[in-house]
């Protein structure tokens, strides 16, 4: 199928003009190595044709190329439109089967409680398959790498559908490589992932129409809420928390060596006025590990005390 990818870039256009200025022909042997990629683009697009008999490349009219590509694109567009019109009929049987399958109905007047991790995940997956505009999530605590791998595939698929994604994490997420990798992949696709240094509840809000919150301490039961007033309240609380949360340069964080990244996270918290014990608690690290990071930072910044270290990391000069 034809596409605009066949059109030459700037370097290929310059080479085409150079060939025209040389009489419209370029001998095989006169091609510079640096121009090979540009020439391949011209040949692919049909703007230049190789003449094996004369051992030259010959420039042809862009008008004919334009007419050919326009015809191919119109034909492809027509085929896609016809295929789009056929899709409802092709998938009609599957759609009717899905809609006729018994499932737990959500009652707007009261939350629907679902027990069991598998059943909860299945219902969430069904709701996400119908998500149209936005997914808001708050994820306190750690998540297993296997869970994050599944979430990564699911959430990237949502982004490809144009769904807006926002996620809240606690500071401990900054020291979890699997979470950082997930955040790097999602932020690169336009998702917003922030850090909130406060306690908050695990929450999932879909299209501001359905909210999912834990109904048991071990997350074995979930409440699915569809009452508009309740969902609007939870969404407003989420927006307030998200507005207070800290933005993170996940891409830079993902490229730092793990030890260096962890030390810098410790340093930023110390610079913000937290004690060594508070930093350890919020990052989910032992005080001994935090002490090791602090020792490396004091050596790097030539700081004799924690006060000096915090001052220098807030913008003070090194001696």
Secondary structure in CASP SS format (residue, H / E / C, confidence):
PFRMAT SS
TARGET T0000
AUTHOR 0000-0000-0000
METHOD secondary structure of the structure
MODEL  1
X C 1.00
X C 1.00
X C 1.00
X H 1.00
X H 1.00
X H 1.00
X C 1.00
X C 1.00
X C 1.00
X H 1.00
X H 1.00
X H 1.00
X H 1.00
X H 1.00
X H 1.00
X H 1.00
X H 1.00
X H 1.00
X H 1.00
X H 1.00
X H 1.00
X C 1.00
X C 1.00
X C 1.00
X E 1.00
X E 1.00
X E 1.00
X H 1.00
X H 1.00
X H 1.00
X C 1.00
X C 1.00
X H 1.00
X H 1.00
X H 1.00
X H 1.00
X H 1.00
X H 1.00
X H 1.00
X H 1.00
X H 1.00
X H 1.00
X H 1.00
X H 1.00
X H 1.00
X C 1.00
X C 1.00
X E 1.00
X E 1.00
X E 1.00
X E 1.00
X C 1.00
X C 1.00
X C 1.00
X C 1.00
X E 1.00
X E 1.00
X E 1.00
X E 1.00
X C 1.00
X C 1.00
X H 1.00
X H 1.00
X H 1.00
X H 1.00
X H 1.00
X H 1.00
X H 1.00
X H 1.00
X H 1.00
X H 1.00
X H 1.00
X H 1.00
X H 1.00
X H 1.00
X H 1.00
X H 1.00
X H 1.00
X H 1.00
X H 1.00
X H 1.00
X H 1.00
X H 1.00
X H 1.00
X H 1.00
X H 1.00
X H 1.00
X H 1.00
X H 1.00
X H 1.00
X C 1.00
X H 1.00
X H 1.00
X H 1.00
X H 1.00
X H 1.00
X H 1.00
X H 1.00
X H 1.00
X H 1.00
X C 1.00
X C 1.00
X C 1.00
X C 1.00
X C 1.00
X C 1.00
X C 1.00
X C 1.00
X C 1.00
X C 1.00
X C 1.00
X E 1.00
X E 1.00
X E 1.00
X E 1.00
X C 1.00
X H 1.00
X H 1.00
X H 1.00
X H 1.00
X H 1.00
X H 1.00
X H 1.00
X H 1.00
X H 1.00
X H 1.00
X H 1.00
X H 1.00
X H 1.00
X C 1.00
X C 1.00
X C 1.00
X C 1.00
X E 1.00
X E 1.00
X E 1.00
X E 1.00
X E 1.00
X E 1.00
X C 1.00
X C 1.00
X C 1.00
X C 1.00
X C 1.00
X H 1.00
X H 1.00
X H 1.00
X H 1.00
X H 1.00
X H 1.00
X H 1.00
X H 1.00
X H 1.00
X H 1.00
X H 1.00
X H 1.00
X H 1.00
X H 1.00
X H 1.00
X H 1.00
X C 1.00
X C 1.00
X C 1.00
X E 1.00
X E 1.00
X E 1.00
X E 1.00
X E 1.00
X E 1.00
X C 1.00
X H 1.00
X H 1.00
X H 1.00
X H 1.00
X H 1.00
X C 1.00
X H 1.00
X H 1.00
X H 1.00
X H 1.00
X H 1.00
X H 1.00
X H 1.00
X H 1.00
X H 1.00
X H 1.00
X H 1.00
X H 1.00
X C 1.00
X C 1.00
X C 1.00
X E 1.00
X E 1.00
X E 1.00
X E 1.00
X C 1.00
X C 1.00
X C 1.00
X C 1.00
X C 1.00
X C 1.00
X C 1.00
X E 1.00
X E 1.00
X E 1.00
X E 1.00
X C 1.00
X C 1.00
X C 1.00
X E 1.00
X E 1.00
X E 1.00
X E 1.00
X E 1.00
X C 1.00
X C 1.00
X C 1.00
X C 1.00
X C 1.00
X C 1.00
X E 1.00
X E 1.00
X E 1.00
X E 1.00
X E 1.00
X C 1.00
X C 1.00
X H 1.00
X H 1.00
X H 1.00
X H 1.00
X H 1.00
X H 1.00
X H 1.00
X H 1.00
X H 1.00
X H 1.00
X H 1.00
X H 1.00
X H 1.00
X H 1.00
X H 1.00
X H 1.00
X H 1.00
X C 1.00
X E 1.00
X E 1.00
X C 1.00
X C 1.00
X H 1.00
X H 1.00
X H 1.00
X H 1.00
X H 1.00
X H 1.00
X C 1.00
X C 1.00
X H 1.00
X H 1.00
X H 1.00
X H 1.00
X H 1.00
X H 1.00
X H 1.00
X H 1.00
X H 1.00
X H 1.00
X H 1.00
X H 1.00
X H 1.00
X H 1.00
X C 1.00
X C 1.00
X C 1.00
X C 1.00
X H 1.00
X H 1.00
X H 1.00
X H 1.00
X H 1.00
X H 1.00
X H 1.00
X H 1.00
X C 1.00
X C 1.00
X C 1.00
X H 1.00
X H 1.00
X H 1.00
X H 1.00
X H 1.00
X H 1.00
X H 1.00
X H 1.00
X H 1.00
X H 1.00
X H 1.00
X H 1.00
X H 1.00
X H 1.00
X H 1.00
X C 1.00
X C 1.00
X C 1.00
X C 1.00
X H 1.00
X H 1.00
X H 1.00
X H 1.00
X H 1.00
X H 1.00
X H 1.00
X H 1.00
X C 1.00
X C 1.00
X C 1.00
X C 1.00
X C 1.00
X C 1.00
END
